[in-house]
Amino acid sequence: MRLQRHLAMNPKNLFIIDGIGALVSAFLLGFVLLRFSDSIGLNENTLLLLASFPCIFALYDLLCFFFLNKSYSRFIIIIAVANFLYCFLSIGVALYHSSTITLLGWTYILLEILIILVLSIIEYKVARII
């Protein structure tokens, strides 16, 4: 709760946090995991598709950080919902590729989903506070 109050006093920081996380996801999916697609069990096109969403989210976060001066709540809810939907997409992709995805691939997907869900919940709670 203390973290949420702190972020509510500085809501622009959420866009930086989310944007950095999105860039990390895009880098891991689009560069690191791409090089090890056989070990992950997801093909290159699938990894690039998954990486494209965090790129869009990072751009959104960057624009919000630099151009928003008020009405943060609405824009924080938008990214929270987008992150939440991305989690469903990720699990759907993993299930679709369940015959080829490896334990390492499942581990990455589930850890990424866990982190994103926690961030989405924090974003939603902060948006309600402000």
N, C-alpha and C positions, 0 to 999 in steps of 0.2 A: 504494500500500500504506500509505503514511503517513496519508493521508486516512481510510482504512478503520480503521486503529488508533485514530485520534483519535475517529472516530464510535463505535467500539466502547466507548471509555471514557465516552462521553456518548450512549448510544443514543437517548435521548428527542429529541435534536436531529434525528434522521432523520425523526421524525414532523412536526417543524416544517418542515423542508426539503421533504418530500413534500407536506405540506399547502399550503404557499405555492405550490408548483408546480401543484398541483391547482386552486387558486383562480385562478391565472393562466390555466390552460387553460380553465377554466369561463368566465372573463370573456371571453377571446378568442373562444371558440366561441359563447357565448350572447349576447354583446353586440356585439363588434367585427365578427366575421365574419358575424354574422346581418344586419348592416346592408349588407354587401357580398355577400350570398349569390349574386347574379347573377355577380359577378366571380370567385367561388370555384367556382361550378358545383355547389354542394350546396344543396338546398332548406332552408327554415327548419326543418322538422320533423326533418330529418337532423342539422342543426347542434345543435338543442336536445337530441336524443337523445344525441349525442356529449357535449354539455356536462353532461348529467345524471350521468354516471359520475364525472367529477372532483369534482362536488359531494358525492357519496356518499363518495368517497375523502377529501375534505377533512374531512368530518364524522368519519369513522373516525379520521383522524390527530389531530384535535382531542381526541376522546375518549381515545385512547391516550395522548396527551401529558399530559392532566390527571388521568387516573385510574389509569394503570399505575404500579406501584412495583417490579415485578419481572416476570420471564418475558417480557422484551422480544423475545427471539429469535423466538418463535412469532408474535407480532403483526407483527414486521418482515417475516417470511417471507410472512404473509398479504397485506400491502400490496404486497410485491414481486411476488407471483404475480398479484394483481389488476391491477397496472400492466402486467405482461407480457401478460395476457389482453386488456386494453384496447388494447394495440398491435395485436393480431390483429383485434379488432373494428374498429379504425380503418382498417386496411388492407383489411379485408373490405368496409367501407362504401365506401371509395374505389374499390375494384374494381367493386363493384355499380353505382356511379355513373360508371364510367369513360367513358361516352359523353357525359357533361355536365361532369365535373370539369375545371377549367382547370389550366393550369400553376401558377398561383398557389395553387390548392387543393391540388394534389399537393405543392407546395413546403411548404406549411404542415403537411400531414399527415405527410410524411416527416421534416421537422425535429422535429415533436413526438414522433414515434415514436423517433427517434434519442435525443433527450434522455431520454425515459421509459425506454428500454432501458438506457442508461448508469446512470440512477438505480436501476433494478431490479437490475442486476448489483451495484452498490455495496451496496444493501440486503441482497441475498442473502449477499454476502461478509462483511458486518458481522455478520449473524445467525449465520454459521458461526463467526466469531471469538468472539462472546460465548456 
